[in-house]
Amino acid sequence: MRKIYAFWMAAALSLSSCNNYLDIIPDNIATIDNAFTMRTEAEKFLFTCYSYRPSVGTKEDPAMFGGDELIVTEYFRESSSMQSGYYVSHGMQRSSDPYYNYWNGQQQANDMYQALRDCNIFLENIDKVPDMTALEKDRWIAEVKFLKAYYHYWLVRMYGPIPLIKTNLPIETGVSEAKVYRDTLDDCFSYIIELLDEAIASEGLPDRIENETEELGRVSKAVVYAMKAEVMMTAASPLFNGNMDYAGLTDNRGVEIFNPRKTEEEKRKKWEDAAEACRQAIDFCEGVNYGLYEPEYFDDYTNMTEGGKQVMALRRVMTERWNNEIIWANSNAWFGDFQKHCIPRGWTAETVNNTSGATGNYAVPLRIAELFYTKNGVPMEEDKEWGYDNRYNAAKVGEDNADHMAKDQWTARFNLNREARYYATLGFDRGLWIGQGTRDVSQANYLKARAGETAANAFETCWNLTGFWPKKLTHDGTVVTSNSITIEKYPFPVIRMASLYLLYAEALNEINAPYEDVLPWIDKVRNRAGLKGVEESWTNYSTDPTKFMDQNGLREIIHTERMIELALEGQRLWDLRRWKEALSVFNEPVTGWNLLYNSADDYYKETLVFNRTFNVRDYFWPIQDSELWRNRNLRQNYGW
């Protein structure tokens, strides 16, 4: 393990112009001598514990660029310091100097062990503060216990079993005693859940944060319940629950740290416990007025069709601050400047030569676009009415697709008659893009992305690799002009209600509950997206009309629903790993459109961008080699 730190106060950047609780990070270096002498000093230490939160939704988040949802060019990788995501996504992880090294705090990652030690310092000393009430202390203690659980969970999700930091070692600890072992996987999850239960039991912790302006990102009981559900679902999933790939991986004590051998009853019990945690989280969150976001009016727009309203509502689920669906958001790094890379450079004819405003470098692979359902609510390859075999053929946009695309223009059948989330999530050639400064929808922009057109690639600094842009990540209030961009920032969602509903459906299916008990939780999310329920959609439109009646078929439906609903939100990488599906998915080629051509017939051809590789070893991050040299009691993960 690393050298024992007596204390280290993290400096954090101001995150936005909005005043909120976690923006007030101290710019002075505190010491243990005065850190707990009064409330104001202790509060600074509380801010420090929060400041280690991984910057979810940024290039420091492995799930954003380390998977297959967002890709960038090699040039952009170098110019924008995005090496970690680029190399991980290309299957080029290494143990000598790992990318996204959250164990040691290197390669675009915070030091989670340093974070845990600071949390322990806080918990060991907060009772010394004289000018605080017992109830306020109780609240702060619960918050830091949650953070301690969250940081442990972040590490376990990446590395598998880790050394737990329950308390800090005394300063007089000898070298041999400081060389700790990795705890078993079951012990790691048990300790994380224990901390979360202690936070839930707190009398001082509020049920939800009512004043988001002042306390955005601060922990509430709703956050703890939701995170506990996610943690227990992870623990129950195939990667962590009876995974025999790691059988025999023991440390030098002979302890098998991955706990692979489990009976079917033991594995089922984990799913049962996870289902109960999801149910409790849903009950609690709904009880304090969380639910699915469903705006009814768009008074700031004119000439918006019903189809346009549906798409905009789905975009704003993510970007509208403090809406009632987002249980916890990332206040450590608001999603701001990255938006310029999500919007095409030639968004309009006026911006065709603009390389300083919107740049459009973030590209979404074709495989992500393929996930979305048809308007009938089933996968396009299953829709008996849709014509999957002709999906790349050119077709003219008719009146029935005019809410989402340029009428009478040529596009691919691939883009026609898709569900609303497709049009809310992706920008593409001939697709309508509402917002970004244009409030009259009748004057909104249709992207023209084929060779030689306004949004086509023309500058190395503004290059999209696939012909799909992540529209979902852009706030519609971000304004693009001919030579600039004015960004409307928002805190990136970490947990929202739609995810909880789908987790509960997943857990119920895994314990083989009747499909009639599972479908309502999926249908909540589908209905908000404008789709019919699973049973009606599959019965009427699918070539496999009874798929939802079978556990394996329903599992596939649930997994796909999560991939669609949470697309581009940093969930796909973790889900595919915990389901043990990454080995097949991440070895498929990454493709896009044929961007060198202008005609629809030539442009809409699937074209290879790169081949990526993923091996069994890639399910878990490597521990840095130098860490193993310092501490011979640690055992490296399989394959590294």
BAVEXKOL-136951 format. One line per 4 residues: for each residue y, z, x of C-alpha. Coordinates in nm, 2 decimals. Each point is the difference from the previous one (the first is absolute). Layout:
// residues N
Y:Z:X ~ ...
//
This chain:
// residues 640
0.00:0.00:0.00 ~ 0.36:-0.03:0.10 ~ 0.21:0.26:0.17 ~ 0.10:0.29:-0.23
0.36:-0.02:-0.11 ~ 0.19:0.32:-0.07 ~ 0.24:-0.21:-0.21 ~ 0.16:-0.34:-0.03
0.27:-0.08:-0.25 ~ -0.02:-0.36:-0.11 ~ 0.32:-0.20:-0.04 ~ 0.00:-0.22:-0.30
0.23:-0.29:-0.10 ~ 0.21:0.00:-0.31 ~ -0.19:-0.21:-0.25 ~ 0.25:-0.12:-0.25
0.35:0.05:-0.13 ~ -0.14:0.21:-0.28 ~ 0.01:0.37:0.05 ~ -0.34:0.16:-0.04
-0.18:0.30:0.12 ~ -0.19:-0.15:0.29 ~ 0.30:-0.19:0.14 ~ 0.14:0.32:0.15
-0.20:0.01:0.32 ~ 0.15:0.22:0.27 ~ 0.16:-0.17:0.30 ~ -0.03:0.31:0.22
-0.31:0.12:0.17 ~ -0.11:0.34:-0.14 ~ -0.21:0.25:0.18 ~ -0.25:0.25:-0.12
0.24:0.28:0.08 ~ 0.24:-0.09:-0.28 ~ -0.20:-0.24:-0.22 ~ -0.09:0.27:-0.25
0.29:0.24:0.04 ~ 0.17:-0.12:-0.33 ~ -0.07:-0.24:-0.28 ~ 0.22:-0.28:0.13
-0.20:-0.01:0.32 ~ -0.33:0.02:-0.17 ~ 0.10:-0.28:-0.22 ~ 0.05:-0.22:0.30
-0.35:0.07:0.11 ~ -0.12:-0.09:-0.35 ~ 0.17:-0.34:0.04 ~ -0.17:-0.04:0.33
-0.34:0.04:-0.17 ~ 0.09:-0.27:-0.25 ~ 0.14:-0.23:0.27 ~ -0.34:-0.09:0.13
-0.11:-0.17:-0.32 ~ -0.13:-0.35:0.09 ~ 0.25:-0.27:-0.09 ~ -0.21:-0.15:-0.28
0.11:-0.35:-0.10 ~ 0.14:-0.09:0.35 ~ -0.13:-0.16:0.31 ~ -0.11:0.35:0.11
-0.25:0.00:-0.29 ~ -0.34:-0.14:0.11 ~ -0.07:-0.10:-0.36 ~ 0.30:-0.23:-0.02
-0.06:-0.24:0.29 ~ -0.33:0.12:0.14 ~ -0.20:-0.15:-0.29 ~ 0.02:-0.34:-0.17
0.28:0.03:-0.26 ~ 0.29:-0.08:0.22 ~ 0.00:-0.21:0.32 ~ 0.27:-0.12:0.24
0.03:-0.26:0.28 ~ -0.06:0.08:0.36 ~ 0.37:-0.05:0.07 ~ 0.10:0.24:-0.27
-0.25:0.25:0.13 ~ 0.18:0.01:0.34 ~ 0.35:-0.02:-0.13 ~ -0.04:0.28:-0.26
-0.23:0.24:0.19 ~ -0.29:-0.05:-0.24 ~ -0.27:0.00:0.26 ~ -0.21:0.27:-0.15
-0.04:-0.16:-0.34 ~ -0.04:-0.35:0.15 ~ -0.28:0.10:0.24 ~ -0.19:0.22:-0.24
0.01:-0.27:-0.27 ~ -0.14:-0.25:0.26 ~ -0.29:0.23:0.09 ~ 0.14:0.09:0.34
0.00:0.38:-0.02 ~ -0.07:0.18:0.33 ~ -0.10:0.34:0.13 ~ 0.21:0.00:0.32
0.33:0.01:-0.19 ~ -0.08:-0.01:-0.38 ~ 0.24:-0.16:-0.24 ~ 0.14:0.24:-0.27
-0.12:0.29:0.21 ~ 0.07:0.29:-0.24 ~ -0.22:0.23:0.21 ~ 0.24:-0.01:0.30
0.32:-0.13:-0.16 ~ 0.01:-0.34:0.17 ~ 0.02:-0.37:-0.09 ~ 0.23:0.03:-0.31
-0.16:0.33:-0.12 ~ 0.11:0.36:-0.04 ~ -0.20:0.27:0.18 ~ -0.19:0.16:-0.28
-0.13:0.28:0.22 ~ 0.35:0.10:0.10 ~ 0.08:-0.01:-0.37 ~ -0.29:0.24:-0.08
0.11:0.24:0.28 ~ 0.35:0.01:-0.14 ~ -0.13:0.07:-0.35 ~ -0.20:0.29:0.14
0.30:0.14:0.18 ~ 0.19:-0.01:-0.33 ~ -0.28:0.17:-0.19 ~ -0.04:0.27:0.26
0.37:0.09:0.00 ~ 0.16:-0.07:-0.34 ~ -0.06:0.36:-0.12 ~ 0.24:0.12:0.27
0.30:-0.17:-0.17 ~ 0.21:0.28:-0.15 ~ 0.24:-0.18:-0.24 ~ -0.26:-0.17:-0.23
-0.17:0.10:-0.32 ~ -0.37:0.03:-0.01 ~ -0.02:-0.29:-0.26 ~ 0.19:-0.24:0.23
-0.22:0.09:0.30 ~ -0.30:-0.06:-0.22 ~ 0.13:-0.35:-0.08 ~ 0.07:-0.09:0.36
-0.34:0.14:0.10 ~ -0.17:-0.22:-0.26 ~ 0.19:-0.31:0.11 ~ -0.10:0.05:0.36
-0.36:0.07:-0.09 ~ 0.00:-0.33:-0.19 ~ 0.15:-0.18:0.30 ~ -0.26:0.16:0.22
-0.27:-0.13:-0.23 ~ 0.16:-0.35:-0.02 ~ 0.02:-0.03:0.38 ~ -0.36:0.10:0.04
-0.09:-0.25:-0.27 ~ 0.19:-0.28:0.17 ~ -0.20:0.07:0.32 ~ -0.34:0.03:-0.18
0.06:-0.33:-0.18 ~ 0.06:-0.17:0.33 ~ -0.23:0.17:0.24 ~ -0.27:0.17:-0.21
-0.08:0.36:0.11 ~ 0.28:0.15:0.21 ~ 0.08:0.34:0.16 ~ 0.15:0.21:-0.28
0.32:0.18:0.10 ~ -0.03:0.31:-0.23 ~ 0.21:0.21:0.23 ~ 0.17:-0.06:0.33
-0.17:0.12:0.32 ~ 0.17:0.30:0.17 ~ 0.21:-0.10:0.30 ~ -0.23:0.19:0.23
-0.30:-0.21:-0.11 ~ -0.20:-0.12:0.30 ~ -0.07:-0.36:0.08 ~ -0.36:0.01:-0.11
0.08:0.16:-0.34 ~ 0.27:-0.26:-0.06 ~ -0.26:-0.28:0.02 ~ -0.09:0.00:-0.36
-0.28:-0.19:-0.19 ~ 0.03:-0.23:-0.29 ~ -0.09:0.18:-0.32 ~ -0.26:-0.15:-0.24
0.12:-0.25:-0.26 ~ -0.10:0.23:-0.29 ~ 0.19:0.29:0.16 ~ 0.31:-0.22:0.04
0.01:-0.09:-0.36 ~ -0.08:0.35:-0.11 ~ 0.29:0.14:0.20 ~ 0.24:-0.26:-0.13
-0.10:0.07:-0.36 ~ 0.03:0.38:0.06 ~ 0.36:-0.05:0.12 ~ 0.09:-0.21:-0.31
-0.15:0.26:-0.23 ~ 0.21:0.27:0.17 ~ 0.31:-0.22:-0.06 ~ -0.09:-0.05:-0.36
-0.04:0.38:-0.05 ~ 0.36:0.06:0.12 ~ 0.23:0.16:-0.25 ~ 0.31:-0.14:0.17
-0.10:-0.36:0.02 ~ 0.17:-0.20:-0.29 ~ -0.21:-0.21:-0.23 ~ 0.20:-0.30:0.08
0.33:-0.08:0.18 ~ 0.27:-0.02:-0.26 ~ 0.29:-0.07:0.23 ~ -0.12:-0.31:0.19
0.35:-0.07:0.13 ~ 0.00:0.33:0.20 ~ -0.37:0.05:0.06 ~ -0.16:-0.34:0.01
-0.33:0.00:0.19 ~ -0.04:0.38:-0.03 ~ -0.34:0.12:-0.11 ~ -0.08:0.12:-0.36
-0.32:0.11:-0.17 ~ -0.03:-0.35:-0.14 ~ -0.01:-0.14:0.35 ~ -0.26:0.25:0.11
-0.23:-0.07:-0.30 ~ 0.03:-0.38:0.05 ~ -0.06:0.03:0.38 ~ -0.30:0.22:-0.06
-0.15:-0.26:-0.23 ~ 0.05:-0.27:0.26 ~ -0.15:0.22:0.28 ~ -0.31:0.08:-0.21
-0.04:-0.36:-0.10 ~ 0.01:-0.09:0.37 ~ -0.26:0.27:0.08 ~ -0.23:-0.14:-0.27
0.02:-0.36:0.11 ~ -0.27:-0.18:0.19 ~ 0.17:0.01:0.34 ~ 0.02:0.38:0.00
-0.29:0.09:-0.24 ~ -0.35:-0.04:0.15 ~ 0.10:-0.29:0.23 ~ -0.30:-0.05:0.22
0.18:-0.23:0.24 ~ 0.09:0.32:0.20 ~ -0.33:0.17:-0.01 ~ -0.08:0.17:0.33
0.37:0.01:0.12 ~ 0.00:0.35:0.14 ~ 0.22:0.19:0.24 ~ -0.11:0.18:0.31
-0.10:0.30:-0.21 ~ -0.25:-0.22:-0.20 ~ 0.21:0.02:-0.32 ~ -0.01:-0.32:-0.21
0.37:-0.02:-0.08 ~ -0.01:-0.27:-0.27 ~ -0.25:0.18:-0.23 ~ -0.17:-0.33:-0.09
-0.32:0.14:-0.16 ~ 0.06:0.08:-0.37 ~ -0.23:-0.01:-0.29 ~ 0.09:-0.21:-0.31
0.08:0.33:-0.18 ~ 0.24:0.10:0.28 ~ 0.18:-0.33:-0.01 ~ 0.02:0.00:-0.37
0.15:0.35:0.00 ~ 0.29:-0.13:0.22 ~ 0.07:-0.26:-0.26 ~ -0.02:0.26:-0.28
0.24:0.22:0.18 ~ 0.24:-0.29:0.06 ~ -0.01:-0.10:-0.36 ~ 0.09:0.35:-0.10
0.29:0.00:0.25 ~ 0.13:-0.33:-0.14 ~ -0.02:0.14:-0.36 ~ 0.19:0.31:0.10
0.26:-0.20:0.18 ~ 0.05:-0.24:-0.30 ~ 0.02:0.29:-0.24 ~ 0.25:0.19:0.21
0.22:-0.30:0.08 ~ 0.01:-0.12:-0.36 ~ 0.08:0.36:-0.10 ~ 0.32:-0.02:0.21
0.09:-0.34:-0.14 ~ -0.14:-0.24:0.26 ~ -0.14:-0.32:-0.15 ~ 0.00:-0.38:0.04
0.35:-0.15:0.04 ~ 0.09:-0.23:-0.29 ~ 0.37:-0.09:-0.01 ~ 0.11:-0.16:-0.33
0.33:-0.15:0.08 ~ 0.16:-0.21:0.27 ~ 0.36:0.02:-0.10 ~ 0.11:-0.11:0.35
-0.15:-0.34:-0.06 ~ 0.08:-0.28:-0.24 ~ -0.23:-0.27:-0.14 ~ -0.31:0.18:0.11
-0.32:-0.11:-0.19 ~ -0.27:0.24:-0.11 ~ -0.22:-0.13:0.28 ~ 0.28:0.07:0.25
0.04:0.35:-0.13 ~ -0.36:0.07:0.05 ~ 0.01:-0.12:0.36 ~ 0.32:0.20:0.07
-0.15:0.31:-0.15 ~ -0.29:-0.03:0.24 ~ 0.23:-0.05:0.30 ~ 0.20:0.30:-0.09
-0.30:0.23:-0.02 ~ 0.02:0.02:0.38 ~ 0.37:-0.04:0.07 ~ 0.18:0.20:-0.27
0.09:0.33:0.15 ~ -0.14:0.32:-0.15 ~ -0.18:-0.17:-0.29 ~ -0.26:0.20:-0.18
-0.30:-0.17:0.15 ~ 0.07:0.08:0.36 ~ -0.14:0.34:0.08 ~ 0.09:0.00:0.37
0.21:-0.24:0.20 ~ 0.07:-0.04:0.37 ~ 0.34:0.15:0.07 ~ -0.05:-0.02:0.37
0.06:-0.37:0.01 ~ 0.16:-0.18:-0.29 ~ -0.11:-0.36:-0.05 ~ 0.32:-0.17:0.10
0.05:-0.25:0.28 ~ -0.36:-0.12:-0.03 ~ 0.10:-0.16:-0.33 ~ 0.18:-0.28:0.18
-0.34:-0.11:0.15 ~ -0.15:-0.01:-0.35 ~ 0.25:-0.25:-0.15 ~ -0.02:-0.37:0.11
0.27:-0.12:0.24 ~ 0.09:-0.29:-0.22 ~ 0.00:0.20:-0.32 ~ 0.26:-0.24:-0.14
0.16:-0.32:0.12 ~ 0.29:0.20:0.13 ~ -0.22:0.22:0.23 ~ -0.19:-0.29:0.15
0.15:0.05:0.35 ~ 0.02:0.38:-0.02 ~ -0.19:0.17:0.27 ~ 0.19:0.33:-0.01
-0.06:0.11:-0.36 ~ -0.33:-0.06:-0.17 ~ -0.26:-0.12:0.25 ~ -0.33:-0.01:-0.19
-0.22:0.09:0.29 ~ -0.25:0.22:-0.20 ~ -0.28:-0.23:-0.12 ~ -0.27:0.09:-0.26
-0.34:-0.17:0.07 ~ -0.15:-0.23:-0.26 ~ -0.29:0.24:-0.05 ~ 0.24:0.26:-0.15
0.14:-0.26:-0.24 ~ -0.36:-0.08:-0.10 ~ -0.06:0.35:-0.12 ~ 0.23:-0.01:-0.30
-0.15:-0.07:-0.34 ~ 0.07:-0.29:-0.22 ~ 0.21:0.06:-0.31 ~ -0.32:0.08:-0.18
-0.05:0.31:0.21 ~ -0.31:-0.11:0.20 ~ -0.04:-0.13:0.36 ~ 0.08:-0.37:0.02
-0.35:-0.08:0.13 ~ -0.15:0.16:-0.32 ~ 0.24:-0.14:-0.25 ~ -0.19:-0.26:-0.21
0.33:-0.15:-0.12 ~ 0.20:-0.01:0.32 ~ -0.16:-0.27:0.22 ~ -0.07:0.17:0.33
-0.14:-0.30:0.18 ~ 0.33:-0.19:-0.04 ~ 0.22:0.29:0.10 ~ 0.16:-0.18:0.30
0.07:-0.32:-0.20 ~ 0.36:-0.09:-0.07 ~ 0.13:0.06:-0.35 ~ 0.33:-0.02:-0.18
0.16:0.32:-0.14 ~ 0.01:-0.01:-0.37 ~ 0.18:0.20:-0.27 ~ -0.28:0.26:0.00
0.08:0.10:0.36 ~ 0.37:-0.04:-0.01 ~ 0.06:0.37:0.00 ~ -0.12:0.02:0.35
0.03:-0.34:0.16 ~ 0.23:-0.31:0.02 ~ -0.08:-0.20:-0.31 ~ -0.10:-0.37:0.06
-0.04:0.06:0.37 ~ -0.33:-0.05:0.18 ~ -0.20:0.29:0.13 ~ -0.36:0.10:0.04
-0.22:0.09:-0.29 ~ -0.06:0.32:0.20 ~ 0.35:0.12:-0.10 ~ -0.03:-0.07:-0.37
-0.11:0.23:-0.28 ~ -0.04:0.31:0.22 ~ 0.06:0.36:-0.11 ~ 0.35:0.15:0.02
-0.08:0.20:0.31 ~ -0.05:-0.32:0.19 ~ 0.35:-0.11:-0.07 ~ 0.14:0.35:0.06
-0.17:0.04:0.34 ~ 0.04:-0.34:0.16 ~ 0.26:-0.26:0.08 ~ -0.13:-0.35:0.04
0.10:-0.37:-0.02 ~ 0.15:-0.09:-0.34 ~ -0.02:0.36:-0.11 ~ 0.29:0.18:-0.18
0.16:0.28:0.20 ~ 0.23:0.21:-0.22 ~ 0.27:0.23:0.15 ~ 0.14:0.02:0.35
0.35:-0.05:-0.13 ~ -0.06:-0.24:-0.29 ~ 0.02:0.18:-0.33 ~ -0.01:-0.30:-0.23
-0.37:-0.09:-0.01 ~ 0.08:-0.35:-0.12 ~ 0.17:-0.04:0.34 ~ -0.28:0.17:0.20
-0.16:-0.15:0.30 ~ -0.33:-0.20:0.02 ~ -0.14:0.00:0.36 ~ -0.04:-0.34:0.16
-0.22:0.07:0.29 ~ -0.17:-0.33:0.09 ~ 0.09:-0.17:0.33 ~ 0.36:-0.10:0.03
0.11:0.20:-0.30 ~ 0.23:0.30:-0.01 ~ -0.25:0.28:0.04 ~ -0.23:-0.19:0.24
-0.05:0.12:0.36 ~ 0.28:-0.13:0.22 ~ 0.08:0.27:0.25 ~ -0.23:0.20:0.23
0.18:0.32:-0.10 ~ -0.07:-0.06:-0.37 ~ -0.36:-0.12:-0.03 ~ -0.24:0.07:-0.28
-0.36:-0.07:0.08 ~ -0.16:-0.05:-0.34 ~ 0.26:-0.11:-0.26 ~ -0.02:0.33:-0.19
0.27:0.27:0.02 ~ -0.03:0.37:-0.11 ~ 0.25:-0.01:-0.29 ~ -0.13:0.33:-0.12
0.15:0.18:0.30 ~ 0.35:-0.12:-0.07 ~ 0.24:0.20:-0.22 ~ 0.15:-0.25:-0.25
0.34:0.16:0.07 ~ -0.01:-0.12:0.36 ~ 0.26:-0.28:0.02 ~ -0.05:-0.31:0.21
0.30:-0.22:0.08 ~ 0.05:-0.31:0.22 ~ 0.03:0.21:0.32 ~ -0.08:0.36:-0.07
-0.22:0.24:-0.19 ~ 0.10:0.32:-0.17 ~ -0.31:0.22:-0.04 ~ -0.07:0.24:-0.28
-0.24:0.26:0.15 ~ -0.27:0.19:-0.17 ~ -0.25:0.27:0.11 ~ -0.35:-0.16:0.05
-0.25:0.14:-0.25 ~ -0.29:0.20:0.15 ~ -0.17:0.11:-0.33 ~ 0.05:-0.13:-0.35
-0.17:0.06:-0.33 ~ -0.16:-0.35:-0.02 ~ -0.20:0.09:0.32 ~ -0.11:0.33:-0.16
-0.13:-0.17:-0.31 ~ -0.20:-0.25:0.20 ~ -0.14:0.27:0.23 ~ -0.12:0.19:-0.30
-0.16:-0.32:-0.14 ~ -0.17:-0.05:0.33 ~ -0.14:0.36:0.02 ~ -0.13:-0.02:-0.35
-0.18:-0.32:0.07 ~ -0.15:0.14:0.32 ~ -0.16:0.29:-0.20 ~ -0.13:-0.27:-0.24
0.21:0.11:-0.30 ~ -0.03:-0.23:-0.30 ~ 0.23:-0.30:0.04 ~ 0.17:0.10:-0.32
0.13:0.31:0.18 ~ 0.11:-0.20:0.30 ~ 0.18:-0.30:-0.15 ~ 0.30:0.19:-0.17
0.13:0.10:0.35 ~ -0.01:-0.35:0.13 ~ 0.14:-0.14:-0.32 ~ 0.31:0.23:0.02
0.10:-0.19:0.32 ~ -0.10:-0.34:-0.14 ~ 0.19:0.05:-0.32 ~ 0.32:0.08:0.18
-0.05:-0.32:0.20 ~ -0.02:-0.20:-0.33 ~ -0.38:-0.05:0.00 ~ -0.27:0.07:-0.26
-0.25:0.27:0.08 ~ -0.30:-0.06:0.22 ~ -0.26:-0.03:-0.28 ~ 0.21:-0.25:-0.20
0.09:-0.21:0.30 ~ -0.34:-0.02:0.15 ~ -0.18:-0.05:-0.33 ~ 0.23:-0.29:-0.10
0.09:-0.17:0.32 ~ -0.24:0.08:0.28 ~ -0.31:-0.20:0.11 ~ -0.16:0.35:0.05
0.09:0.16:-0.34 ~ -0.20:0.31:0.04 ~ 0.11:0.08:0.35 ~ 0.18:0.32:-0.10
-0.31:0.15:-0.15 ~ -0.18:0.02:0.34 ~ 0.10:0.27:0.26 ~ 0.01:-0.26:0.28
0.20:-0.25:-0.20 ~ 0.24:0.27:-0.12 ~ 0.04:0.12:0.36 ~ 0.11:-0.35:0.10
0.25:-0.01:-0.29 ~ 0.15:0.33:0.09 ~ 0.03:-0.09:0.37 ~ 0.17:-0.33:-0.09
0.24:0.18:-0.24 ~ 0.11:0.23:0.28 ~ 0.05:-0.29:0.24 ~ 0.22:-0.17:-0.26
0.20:0.29:-0.13 ~ 0.06:0.15:0.34 ~ 0.05:-0.32:0.19 ~ 0.24:0.02:0.30
0.03:0.38:-0.05 ~ -0.20:0.10:0.31 ~ -0.32:0.10:-0.20 ~ -0.23:-0.30:0.06
-0.08:0.08:0.36 ~ -0.11:0.36:-0.08 ~ -0.19:-0.10:-0.31 ~ -0.20:-0.28:0.16
-0.09:0.24:0.28 ~ -0.11:0.29:-0.22 ~ -0.20:-0.24:-0.22 ~ -0.16:-0.14:0.32
0.10:-0.35:-0.11 ~ 0.23:-0.07:0.30 ~ -0.28:-0.14:0.21 ~ -0.04:-0.30:-0.24
0.36:-0.04:-0.11 ~ 0.17:0.03:0.33 ~ -0.23:-0.26:0.17 ~ 0.11:-0.27:-0.24
0.25:-0.26:0.13 ~ 0.37:0.07:-0.08 ~ 0.14:-0.31:-0.16 ~ 0.31:-0.14:-0.17
0.14:-0.33:-0.13 ~ 0.04:-0.31:0.22 ~ 0.37:0.05:0.09 ~ 0.04:-0.32:0.19
0.01:-0.23:-0.30 ~ 0.24:-0.07:-0.28 ~ -0.21:-0.15:-0.28 ~ -0.17:0.24:-0.24
-0.33:-0.18:0.06 ~ 0.01:0.07:0.38 ~ 0.19:0.34:0.00 ~ -0.25:0.17:-0.23
-0.29:-0.01:0.24 ~ -0.16:0.32:0.13 ~ 0.08:0.02:0.37 ~ -0.12:0.23:0.27
0.26:0.24:0.14 ~ -0.24:0.21:0.22 ~ -0.35:0.14:0.02 ~ -0.01:0.38:0.02
-0.30:0.22:0.10 ~ -0.10:0.34:-0.13 ~ -0.30:0.19:0.13 ~ -0.17:0.32:-0.11
0.19:0.19:0.27 ~ 0.33:-0.11:-0.16 ~ -0.05:0.23:-0.30 ~ 0.13:0.28:0.22
0.27:0.01:0.26 ~ -0.09:0.06:0.36 ~ 0.11:0.32:0.17 ~ 0.20:-0.09:0.30
-0.21:-0.01:0.32 ~ 0.23:0.23:0.19 ~ -0.04:0.26:-0.27 ~ -0.38:0.00:0.05
0.05:0.04:0.38 ~ 0.21:0.31:-0.06 ~ -0.23:0.15:-0.25 ~ -0.37:-0.07:0.06
-0.09:0.19:-0.31 ~ 0.13:-0.29:-0.22 ~ -0.24:-0.28:-0.10 ~ 0.13:-0.35:-0.03
-0.05:-0.19:-0.33 ~ -0.28:-0.25:-0.03 ~ 0.04:-0.33:0.19 ~ 0.30:0.10:0.21
//
